[in-house]
């Protein structure tokens, strides 16, 4: 493809093929991409940010487990 022009139909086929591929093939990579914040996946230091709903769900679950263990074993 060096130096020649491509037609509109060829470009559409190439773009369709390029966008049909999933760039993330690993399972852990897909989990990481889905767990990240959709509005701002990376912070200023290029570290991944977790989705706010997952963070809230994790904190509520942790609080419920602490309350359960406190009333089950301490009392």
C-alpha positions, 0 to 999 in steps of 0.5 A, a space after each residue: 500500500 505504498 504510494 497508491 490511493 485507495 478508494 472509498 470502499 476500500 477505506 470503509 472495508 479497512 476501517 470496518 476490519 480495524 474497528 471489528 477487532 477487540 484491542 483487549 484480548 486478555 480477561 484481566 485487561 477487560 476487567 480492568 477496563 470495565 472497572 475504571 472510571 469512564 469519565 476519567 480513566 487515568 489521574 494526573 500521575 497516569 494511575 488508573 482510577 476505579 469507577 465510583 460505583 464500584 468504590 461505593 459498593 466495595 465500601 458498603 460491603 466492607 462496612 456490612 462485613 465489619 458490622 456482621 463480624 462485630 455482632 457475631 464474634 465480639 458481642 
